[in-house]
Amino acid sequence: MTTNKPPLATANLIYFVAVHLLALVAAPLWALLVGFSGWAWLTAGLIWLFSGLSITAGYHRLWSHRSYQATWPLKLFFVIFGTFALQNSVLVWCARHRLHHRFVDDTERDPHSIRTGFWHAHIGWMLRHWPTSEIDFDQVKDLERDPLLRWQHRHYWLLTWLLNLGVPVLLGVLIGEVIGMVLLAGAVRLVFSQHCTFFINSLAHTWGKRHYTDSNTSRDNAWLALVTWGEGYHNFHHAFQADYRNGVCWWHFDPGKWLIAACSSVGLAGSLKRTPAFRIRRAKMTMQFRQLERELASGHASETWAEAIEREYQQFMDIVSQWQAVQAERVQAGTAAARDRWQRHKFRQRSRELDRTLKDQARRLACLQQQWHESSRDVV
């Protein structure tokens, strides 16, 4: 990225200064002097809930990554409440997000590369007219064919004012609390929800563990998932971005995943994409072997341990080769075989057997790694 700072994005700067002053100065003063009603808190909470889920399940997983399909009513819900989040139109949001995935960590092409600095990745990329922030609509040609998304993009700023100011004012008039509603359901809710989203670009590329890939700076962070509707499992997402899940395990806090699955069960969504368990386990074990390789290189392992780990790695590569051969055979068999019930059963059975074999090896490798670390501590 160029060292010469481009001009300030004046409109964005004015917005961020104004909304932060309202949320961090005016709202606390109002709370002390007047207070907020339960209706204001309820409205702020519901809009935060629905807008947050619309960003993660709609803007992100549905439109940016096409990880499932949705019916028109669900799309409309995401468009309306996604506009409440004030993170631009679907077309603009997805165009930038797809570039982020395509050029992640590249300071010249990633719109919010963490390598340019935490502040830049978090919010700084929106405060100046950086070349990397320019919108490339060629990235969303598929989405431009959707009339609903074209409509939202065309009327985005009108919708933004109506929803983020008009709705709080209207509700405030109805309950006799206009200022309180605007401050809490408007400014405070926006500042909190937007910074939670911004943390995905900054904290989720700084703080956490890389369980599935170390080819980029993305991290898995369960704490961050709590305030980002499941988006904190960012390393998994960068490794398997087409998957509708971010928290792949059932216990992972991922309301976006749960919402999509619930909508699928009632016919509002379909064609949910799931990464095969084998591929996920392969990625995780690859990272384990890389960690073991670094530890072996440090020279603290005996020759016996090195040989045991090498045997496990060779077996791992053999299982992976067999699985790849099955997938290649399935592709070569073509659509005719895919329609044949027996052929489908045969391929599925072979894949499951290999998956079980790899699962058993994963347990064995974990035990081996634990025993090695324990023996190393005993020696020390």
Sequence and secondary structure as in RCSB ss.txt:
>XXXX:A:sequence
MTTNKPPLATANLIYFVAVHLLALVAAPLWALLVGFSGWAWLTAGLIWLFSGLSITAGYHRLWSHRSYQATWPLK
LFFVIFGTFALQNSVLVWCARHRLHHRFVDDTERDPHSIRTGFWHAHIGWMLRHWPTSEIDFDQVKDLERDPLLR
WQHRHYWLLTWLLNLGVPVLLGVLIGEVIGMVLLAGAVRLVFSQHCTFFINSLAHTWGKRHYTDSNTSRDNAWLA
LVTWGEGYHNFHHAFQADYRNGVCWWHFDPGKWLIAACSSVGLAGSLKRTPAFRIRRAKMTMQFRQLERELASGH
ASETWAEAIEREYQQFMDIVSQWQAVQAERVQAGTAAARDRWQRHKFRQRSRELDRTLKDQARRLACLQQQWHES
SRDVV
>XXXX:A:secstr
  SS   B HHHHHHHHHHHHIIIIIHHHHHHHT   HHHHHHHHHHHHHHHHIIIIIIIIIIIT  SEE HHHH
HHHHHHHHHTTS  HHHHHHHHHHHHHTTT TTT TT GGG HHHHHTGGGTB  GGGS  GGGGTTGGG HHHH
HHHHTHHHHHHIIIIIHHHHHHHHHT HHHHIIIIIIIHHHHHHHHHHHHHTGGGTSSB SS  SSS  B HHHH
TTTTTTTBHHHHHHSTTSS SS STTS  HHHHHHHHHHHTTSEE      HHHHHHHHHHHHHHHHHHHHHTT 
S HHHHHHHHHHHHHHHHHHHHHHHHHHHHHHHHHHHHH HHHHHHHHHHHHHHHHHHHHHHHHHHHHHHHHHHH
HHHH 
